[in-house]
Amino acid sequence: MNLPDRLRDALQTPGSADLLTGDICEDQDSAPQPAAVLIALTERSNPGVILTVRREDMRTHAGQVAFPGGRIDAGESATDAAIREAWEEVGLDPLLVQPIAELDPYRTVTDFSVTPVIAVIPPDLQLSPHEREVAEVFEAPLDYLLDPANQHRQAALFRGRERHYYEIVWNGRRIWGATAAMIVNLSHRLQWR
């Protein structure tokens, strides 16, 4: 079975009810801003996940590992926004993206409701990081990211309260916060080995 069919089959089955819905946002009374990210999986026998490292001089989330993504523009679907942002951030040709599904939204502490869009892309594409936004693009093994043994629950003080978040360290790269939470949710939805 090819990767797109394998994903569709896995996502048709109800996953774990233990999905993470978001960060604690007690100071936010307004509706969150809609956003989307692209979880681009490379179609190979051992699929990988395309991730970015944000530039150190970014105003928010500097130096953090993230999926390509951003705000959803007026009249745009989450899928359209995720594909557009991947084109803008890493030069991923939209014609090479095979969308599979929009997953459950995740609310961030920065007041975004982020819809992860899972898609399949060809392997070994030459991607080009946007010079003002992305320091690096890399591919991490999907099996490693989905393995609960690599998903570590951590705690830190934030705005005077202890907060919990997930962290995945792969090849010296720290994936944490909303990105790690969306990976944890994906592992609960797919539940494949």
N, C-alpha and C positions, 0 to 999 in steps of 0.2 A: 504494500500500500504506500502511495506517495505521501509526502508530508502534508500537503493541503487536505487530502482526504483523512489522514490520521488525525489532524487537528479538528476538522469538522466532526468526526465521529466522537472524539473525546469531549468536545464542547457541547454535544447534544445530551450527554449524560449529566444529570445534576451533580455538581461537585460538592465539596464540603460546605456545610453551612457556616463554617468559621471564617468567612471572608472579612478582611479588614476594611472598614468603611471610610476611615480617614483619621486625620490628626484631630486632637481636641481643639475646638475653635470657640471657646466660651465668650470671647470678646467680639465676636463677629455676628452682628444682627442682620446684615444684609445678605442677599442671595449671593452665593459664590459665583465667580467668573467662570464661564465654560472654557475648558481647554481640552486638548487631546494629545496623546503621545503615540508614536508608532513603535510597536514591539515587532521589529523586523527579524524574522527567523530565516537563516540561510538554508536553502534546500540542499541538504547533503545527508549522508547516512548518519552522521552525528551532527545535528543542526547546531548552529550558533546563534547568538543574539547580538545585534548591532547596538552598541552603546557609545555615548560621547563623554568626553571630559570637558566641562565648561572652562572657559578661560579664567585665569586668576583675577583679571581686572573687571570681571562682570559685576554689576551692581548687586545682583542677588544670586545666590547659590554658586558663588565663585569656586572654581576648582572641583566642583562636585561631578560625580558620574550620573548621567541621566540618559533617558531615551530621547531621541529627537522629538520635539513637540513644542506646542505653545498654544496661544489663545485661538479660540474658534471665532472666525470672522462672521459678521452678519450674513445669513443666507447659506452658510457652509455647514455641512454635516461634520460629525467628529472624524469620520473616515477621510473626508476631503481635507480637513485641517491637518490631520496627522501626516498625510501624504505630502501636502504642500510644505509643511514645516520640515519634513525630512529632505525634501528637495532643496529648500533654502539653507538648512544647517549643514548637510553632509553631501549634497549633490546627488542624492538618490533619484534616478530617473523614474518619474511616476509611472511610466509605461511598463516598468519592470516589477512593480509592486502588485502582488495578488492579495487583496484584502480577504481575510477569512471571517472575522467577527469583531464587533465592538463588545468589550468586556464591561464589567461593573465599574461605575465611576468611583473615584477615590478623592476625598476632600482633603486638601492640603492645609497646613497651618497658615500658609500665605493666602488663603481664601480662594482657591481655585477648585472647581469640581472637574477632575481630570478623567477623561474617558480613554482607557488604553485600547488601541486598535491593533489586533494581532494580524500579521500579514506574512507572506512568504516571498522571499526574493532569491534570485540566483546567487550561488556562492561566488566568492572571489571577485566581487565588483571593486573597481577602483573608485573609492569614495573620497571626496575632497572637503575637509572641514572648512566652514565659513570662517574667514580670517578674524572677524570681530567677535564671534560668539563661541567657537569651538576650538579647543586646543588640540584635541585628538579624537580619532574615531577608532574603536577596536571591536573585536568580536570575541565574546565569551561563550564557552560551551553551555548549551541549554541544559543538558543533564546535570552539570555542576550547579547551575543557578537554581534548578528546581529541587535539588536534593535537600530535604529538611535538615540534614546534618550540617549543611553549610549556611543555614539561615539562623543567625544568632540574635536572640532578643536582648536588647541593651536598654540601659536607662541613663538619663541625663537630666539635669535641672534646666528648665526653660521657662522664663517668665515667672520664676519663683516656685515652680511646681515640678515634681518629678514626672518625666514623660518617658514612655517606652517606645522603642522603635526597633526595626530590624536592620541588621548589617550582614552583608555578604562580602567576604574578601576573596578576590580571585586575582592571582598573578600580581600581587602587590597593590591592587586597586580596591579601594573601599567603596562599595555600593551600599547606600544606606538611605534612611528616610523614606520618602514617597516612592522612589524608584524600587527600593528593596521591598516595600510593602506590596507594590503591584506585582513583583516577581513572586512573592509569597502567595498572593491571591491566585496568580496563574498556576502555581504548583497545586493549589487546592482545587482549581477547576479542571486541570488536565489529569492529575492523578495517574500518570502512566510511568512505566519503567520497562 
